[in-house]
């Protein structure tokens, strides 16, 4: 079984009755004339590879289904909420994702929808993995700068250099890290307070790591190698149980745009 993810971008101007279709799907289509609300919906489908094409599903088919079935639903909701001066909260968005699931699942023979992820901005997303959008996955990215040295005192100097290479530099080296925290929010995210969520992550993780020499300034890493794998566990241990009804789901840490590690905790692995 393979999983294929396709992102479809579209924009809706709440002040207009309809938007110009446009011709640049890379930016968004409809194009969203003027000041418009931008959406990026990632559709993940699961199924076998078609012998004739080598595809799980032709992405052209996914694009067409989203634009024909889902975009009008989002556009109508945005304009209705604007006219009635109602807030488009997380529960509304979760409901729209649930409707999108029901509109898309079953569109393609032998292929089922596995996840829908709505990118709210470049650093924040909302996802569901069921047509019943009672549980949503809220993710947000944070950044911190730190330095570390990868070194194991139980190994010889030569072996440390063989294992860690330039990362074993005695003076250490730095990274601009990104950490993404994902929580499960019940009831369609009704109780999700983004400000409180951000403060918790900032106080428990970012403040503990930002502009620190991890090996020297963070007591935990005096006996633990400060790899991204162990940084993810460190963040998990600092955040578990901090979000009330929301359950911590996953921590992902990037040290470069090419290297990251995700940790799901002892119960989910």
Secondary structure as GFF3:
##gff-version 3
##sequence-region A 1 269
A	DSSP	beta_strand	2	12	.	.	.	ID=ss1
A	DSSP	beta_strand	37	47	.	.	.	ID=ss2
A	DSSP	alpha_helix	59	65	.	.	.	ID=ss3
A	DSSP	pi_helix	66	70	.	.	.	ID=ss4
A	DSSP	alpha_helix	71	83	.	.	.	ID=ss5
A	DSSP	alpha_helix	90	104	.	.	.	ID=ss6
A	DSSP	beta_strand	111	121	.	.	.	ID=ss7
A	DSSP	beta_strand	124	128	.	.	.	ID=ss8
A	DSSP	beta_strand	136	148	.	.	.	ID=ss9
A	DSSP	alpha_helix	157	164	.	.	.	ID=ss10
A	DSSP	three_ten_helix	165	168	.	.	.	ID=ss11
A	DSSP	beta_strand	173	185	.	.	.	ID=ss12
A	DSSP	three_ten_helix	187	189	.	.	.	ID=ss13
A	DSSP	alpha_helix	194	201	.	.	.	ID=ss14
A	DSSP	pi_helix	202	206	.	.	.	ID=ss15
A	DSSP	alpha_helix	207	209	.	.	.	ID=ss16
A	DSSP	beta_strand	212	213	.	.	.	ID=ss17
A	DSSP	alpha_helix	214	217	.	.	.	ID=ss18
A	DSSP	three_ten_helix	219	222	.	.	.	ID=ss19
A	DSSP	alpha_helix	228	239	.	.	.	ID=ss20
A	DSSP	beta_strand	247	256	.	.	.	ID=ss21
A	DSSP	beta_strand	259	263	.	.	.	ID=ss22
###
